[in-house]
Amino acid sequence: MTLRVVQWSTGNVGRHTIAGIEARPDLELAGVWVSDPAKSGRDAGALAGLGRDLGVTATTDADALLALRPDCVVYTAMADDRITEALDDLCRILRAGVNVVSSSPVFLQYPDGVVPKELSDPVREAAAEGGVSLWVNGIDPGFANDWLPLVLTGVCERIDEVRCLEILDYSTYDNRKVLFDIMGFGSPLEDKPLLLQPGVLTLAWGSVVRQLAAGLGVELDAVEEHHERLPAPETFDIPSGTIERGTAAALRFEIRGMLGGKPACVLEHVTRLRPDLGPDWPQPSGQGCYRVQVTGEPNYTLDLRLLGTDGDHNTAGLKATAMRLVNAVPAVVAAAPGLLTGLDLPLVTGRGLLRR
């Protein structure tokens, strides 16, 4: 059975999901939504950089796409600075009777105990009204800190702490809004960007530690957040702009799920704009990696190295997020209606992608 899919946005992740939909024999690209009128009327293949037309043109007309009655929407529109609008989008699609796999808002990965019910209940109600499902995931929050660590815990005798790390150089991640406006790179260290406002780290990644705890059958006592930043030793340029000497050039933060007064489930990010910054901070395997450390009996360290065919680790991260969503479409369409988590779905694989 071929499932008809609409791609919602064609940004850093969306262009990879178009390629991913095209790669799966069980999925058909039925339409593409764009916010930019300049992209309307352009072929999806061109927007995805595939070098060939797919015969599907992009549109700004959301009603026309929902009228196609697709089986699923792959929603990759940015939500970091437009959470209300993104939630409204998702509710609209769900009420139309269309399943959704989405990379945002990230707190919907596992919202219980993370966000007020006023944010999650309308989504649940819309899914129930439409008789469909929503699944929010990606690489982080997502695979690197849900199924990857949970599978590793299956070979443990005792678990004291599960720590999931992202250790990446973000200099080639070409998104000025994310790097400068949201994460605060290039800003004075005394400034507090959106990401470091009180509670925002927990809003974004509290779902990770709470879902890990739920997967291990425990309820956390509390969630704490910590961060530190390092300045640029001199002025240097990255694709998104200039980092002036003395401004923020490296960021390390933790969201700690506490149990019995000790960290039990921890999400840690080590983000640099140059590999020489923070030499005493955790170092990546290869150009960049996701790491799972399980402390207990025995102790485990598992590194997932990223590298795109273009030689860039950030391309691989975007592709991983895209394919985590695309490959889950059949399972989400088949699931019972509601707001799904990684604990609700069967193991999602690249079934159908290995070709002769």
Secondary structure by P-SEA (a helix, b strand, c coil): cbbbbbbccccaaaaaaaaaaaacccccccbbbbcccccccccccccccccccccccccccaaaaaaaccccccccccccccaaaaaaaaaaaaaabbbbbcccccccccccccccccccaaaaaaaaaaccbbbbbcccccccccaaaaaaacccccccbbbbbbbccccccccccccccccccccccccccccccccccccccaaaaaaaaaaacccccbbbbbbccccccccccccccccccccccbbbbbbcccccccccbbbbbbbbccccccccccccccccbbbbbbccccbbbbbbccccccccaaaaaaaaaaaaaaaaaaaaaacccccccccccccccccccccc
